[in-house]
């Protein structure tokens, strides 16, 4: 029996990266309790302050994704699903909720993900039994975006859900965390590790290529090949610059006063002629 005055070394050290205390005597069931809320797009989605023109905010409300935002229309973040245009606007360094992504994945594959790869596949654990049907998972996860593929491993009671857009996967990860599908299961949602299967890699590359084409079309960039090609090493000629005068030099406006000067000279000549006639008379 340990002495009551003894204390485990390092038991009170808190790891901010994994959001938990170090040691075996702490409760490790964080995230295993069922979620208290669930996002319902029909009743929860709507306009917020972020939709006003001119606002600099461009991120989505993580509490809305979890179904627990109390601010409603007064929220400073979007209360809707992210689109392809949002993904182009956000970039790779932040997720759709404004959290920074990292250069590597966490050891437990949770968190915001890795900005060095386009994370679009979710690991779904905690499925109840081995009779889970693909259409049930497809219906539950397609609510948050376009799903490309659902792969169920019945032997391990896990599934892999691949979205077409990364921001849809990020939103679904928060929306389905600790939720249930049909029974009392508690889903565990993480980022999936890249499949080493060559067939799966080829399929992922084709999907990424399709995503790039969709991105170019959304920016009104033509994907049709040009009818001609420049020779290898060809360089376009530099455009000739027009010679301009000093921008600080006052322009010559003499032409505007030539008629006035001529009229003045003519009037002076007439005046001399009149004076000569008067003198002779």
URHU-V780474 format. One record per residue. N is the residue number from 1. RES is the residue in one letter. PSI is psi in whole degrees, -180 to 180 (* if undefined). NEAR is the number of other ideal C-beta (glycine too) atoms within 10 Angstrom. Layout:
# URHU-V780474
n:res:psi:near
N:RES:PSI:NEAR
N:RES:PSI:NEAR
This chain:
# URHU-V780474
n:res:psi:near
1:X:129:3
2:X:150:7
3:X:143:6
4:X:-20:6
5:X:-6:5
6:X:155:7
7:X:135:10
8:X:130:11
9:X:130:9
10:X:8:9
11:X:-22:12
12:X:11:11
13:X:132:9
14:X:126:10
15:X:108:9
16:X:-21:6
17:X:-45:9
18:X:0:14
19:X:50:11
20:X:165:13
21:X:155:15
22:X:137:14
23:X:162:13
24:X:-7:7
25:X:3:7
26:X:156:13
27:X:121:8
28:X:22:10
29:X:19:7
30:X:127:10
31:X:-5:13
32:X:-15:11
33:X:146:9
34:X:146:12
35:X:143:18
36:X:-26:9
37:X:164:12
38:X:136:15
39:X:131:25
40:X:109:10
41:X:-32:14
42:X:-34:5
43:X:-25:8
44:X:-31:18
45:X:148:14
46:X:-179:13
47:X:143:12
48:X:-175:23
49:X:-24:14
50:X:-20:18
51:X:-7:13
52:X:142:9
53:X:135:4
54:X:-6:4
55:X:141:11
56:X:-16:5
57:X:141:15
58:X:14:14
59:X:170:18
60:X:155:26
61:X:120:23
62:X:-29:19
63:X:-33:17
64:X:-41:26
65:X:-34:26
66:X:-5:19
67:X:19:17
68:X:27:15
69:X:125:19
70:X:-6:7
71:X:-24:14
72:X:-129:11
73:X:-16:10
74:X:1:9
75:X:146:20
76:X:5:12
77:X:162:21
78:X:140:22
79:X:68:23
80:X:176:18
81:X:144:21
82:X:150:25
83:X:179:14
84:X:-37:18
85:X:-37:12
86:X:-39:19
87:X:-39:20
88:X:-34:13
89:X:-32:11
90:X:-39:20
91:X:-171:9
92:X:-12:15
93:X:-16:9
94:X:152:16
95:X:-179:26
96:X:-13:27
97:X:2:21
98:X:5:15
99:X:144:14
100:X:137:9
101:X:164:19
102:X:167:15
103:X:-24:7
104:X:159:8
105:X:154:19
106:X:161:15
107:X:-35:9
108:X:6:9
109:X:26:16
110:X:-165:18
111:X:-157:19
112:X:-12:20
113:X:-170:24
114:X:126:17
115:X:-3:17
116:X:-6:12
117:X:153:13
118:X:88:18
119:X:110:23
120:X:-2:24
121:X:132:22
122:X:141:24
123:X:125:17
124:X:108:26
125:X:172:14
126:X:18:17
127:X:145:23
128:X:114:15
129:X:-171:10
130:X:15:11
131:X:16:10
132:X:130:20
133:X:151:12
134:X:-37:12
135:X:-28:9
136:X:-46:16
137:X:-40:22
138:X:-43:15
139:X:-37:12
140:X:-39:21
141:X:-22:24
142:X:-9:15
143:X:-24:15
144:X:2:24
145:X:176:23
146:X:122:10
147:X:128:21
148:X:-41:17
149:X:146:16
150:X:122:19
151:X:118:16
152:X:129:19
153:X:94:11
154:X:-30:12
155:X:-33:7
156:X:-2:10
157:X:44:17
158:X:164:17
159:X:158:25
160:X:124:18
161:X:120:27
162:X:124:20
163:X:162:25
164:X:-33:17
165:X:145:24
166:X:-42:23
167:X:-31:25
168:X:-39:25
169:X:-39:28
170:X:-42:31
171:X:-44:26
172:X:-32:24
173:X:-42:25
174:X:-35:20
175:X:-32:24
176:X:2:26
177:X:126:17
178:X:19:17
179:X:178:19
180:X:159:16
181:X:-64:19
182:X:-36:13
183:X:-137:9
184:X:21:7
185:X:157:17
186:X:112:16
187:X:141:21
188:X:116:17
189:X:124:23
190:X:173:18
191:X:140:22
192:X:145:19
193:X:145:11
194:X:133:11
195:X:124:15
196:X:-7:7
197:X:127:10
198:X:-36:8
199:X:-43:8
200:X:-37:16
201:X:-42:12
202:X:-40:10
203:X:-40:15
204:X:-38:19
205:X:-40:10
206:X:-40:10
207:X:-40:18
208:X:-38:13
209:X:-41:10
210:X:-38:12
211:X:-38:18
212:X:-41:12
213:X:-43:12
214:X:-37:14
215:X:-43:15
216:X:-41:12
217:X:-36:12
218:X:-24:13
219:X:12:9
220:X:35:6
221:X:126:9
222:X:137:8
223:X:4:9
224:X:130:5
225:X:146:7
226:X:150:7
227:X:-7:5
228:X:162:5
229:X:140:8
230:X:147:9
231:X:156:5
232:X:131:5
233:X:5:5
234:X:137:7
235:X:133:6
236:X:143:6
237:X:142:5
238:X:138:6
239:X:140:6
240:X:136:6
241:X:134:6
242:X:139:5
243:X:125:5
244:X:155:6
245:X:176:8
246:X:123:6
247:X:-18:5
248:X:-3:5
249:X:137:7
250:X:132:6
251:X:153:6
252:X:117:8
253:X:21:7
254:X:-33:8
255:X:-26:7
256:X:-20:8
257:X:8:10
258:X:-42:9
259:X:-40:9
260:X:-39:9
261:X:-41:10
262:X:-41:10
263:X:-39:10
264:X:-41:11
265:X:-41:10
266:X:-39:10
267:X:-38:9
268:X:-38:10
269:X:-41:10
270:X:-38:10
271:X:-38:10
272:X:-39:9
273:X:-40:10
274:X:-42:10
275:X:-38:9
276:X:-41:10
277:X:-41:9
278:X:-35:8
279:X:-41:7
280:X:-34:5
281:X:*:5
